[in-house]
Amino acid sequence: MLDWTESQWHHFCTEIEVHVSRTRGIIRLVLLVAVLVAGCAYGMLAERAQRFPYTLTRTVLSALRGDTREAAAPAAGRWNRWRPSPAEGELTDEQRSEMSRLESIGYLTGSAPAGERSGVTVYDKARAEAGLNLVVSGHGPRAALMDMDGHVVHEWRFDFEAAWPGRDVLPEVTGDDYWRRVLLLDDGGIVAIHEGLGIVRLDRNSKLVWVREGGFHHDVERTPDGGFVVLDREARLVPRISKEHPVLEDFVAYLDAGGNVLRRFSLLEAIERSPYASILTRMDWGGATSSTQTPSRFWMAGSQRARRHFGPGTYSSPS
């Protein structure tokens, strides 16, 4: 037994308490760090797999940013609520100008004159499948079916002015000069896109069936129910992305057989609700635009459609 005085025992007990207190502090710190690391790891996994509390967190953040779109429970399925554009009075002149600039973005056109050779210059019958080819003109709103030797079998044409009489188009917009994309239909008619301006449907004799104004671009495909799925776009302010700069937002639109828009959904919102949502936070959205090229396709081979209506026996081959 130690022969210590009362003061020595008191000093010893004090040192033990200090050591225990320090040990507890270190243990608490290690546990806190472990909890933070585990929380961060789970948060990353929850975002990728959209598990709890992914939806709750997004709802709270949206409410804090003033975006009440996600406050209500989402509707069944994968459709999102459409948000209207801000009223014209809420936009500045600079924002309106920027929106017009975004909607007029196009592609570089030809800068060198064509060579002297024209028509089919190479045709290797052993390596090319025989059939008819749908060719879209780059110098006017017209399209043609050609055989393998370059002979025109059938042609469609319809001027922009005839589709939208008196419609004003900005000088920098070129979508009224040609068709960006043409879809051959089962009845021999076509659906054609004026890039960023609208879409038209013609019968096989180039008679107008219907027109639809809108920011349609790049591609259109037929749906099994006889309607159409087409890419659409709209320049507008999206406050949760940028409160100052408009965004050229892409949509997928569904049209019925008569060209009426049944519904559309935002590809921006689709990304926001996907495992890839985090990439949006790393982007500089100053005057930003997305560029979607094609929707999922519902295939019926164009060559089959062409052979059905313009195959041998249904037209006279040029001499």
URHUUR-V537565 format. One record per run of one state. SS is the DSSP state (alpha for helix, beta for strand, coil for the rest). FROM is the first residue (numbers start at 1). TO is the last residue. If there is no record, write none. Layout:
ss=<SS | SS>
from=<FROM | FROM>
to=<TO | TO>
//
This chain:
ss=<coil | alpha | coil | alpha | coil | alpha | coil | alpha | coil | alpha | coil | beta | coil | beta | coil | beta | coil | alpha | coil | beta | coil | beta | coil | beta | coil | beta | coil | beta | coil | beta | coil | beta | coil | beta | alpha | coil | alpha | coil | beta | coil | alpha | coil>
from=<1 | 6 | 50 | 54 | 65 | 68 | 71 | 88 | 91 | 93 | 104 | 133 | 137 | 142 | 147 | 152 | 158 | 160 | 164 | 181 | 185 | 190 | 195 | 198 | 203 | 208 | 214 | 217 | 223 | 228 | 239 | 242 | 256 | 261 | 267 | 273 | 277 | 283 | 289 | 290 | 302 | 311>
to=<5 | 49 | 53 | 64 | 67 | 70 | 87 | 90 | 92 | 103 | 132 | 136 | 141 | 146 | 151 | 157 | 159 | 163 | 180 | 184 | 189 | 194 | 197 | 202 | 207 | 213 | 216 | 222 | 227 | 238 | 241 | 255 | 260 | 266 | 272 | 276 | 282 | 288 | 289 | 301 | 310 | 319>
//
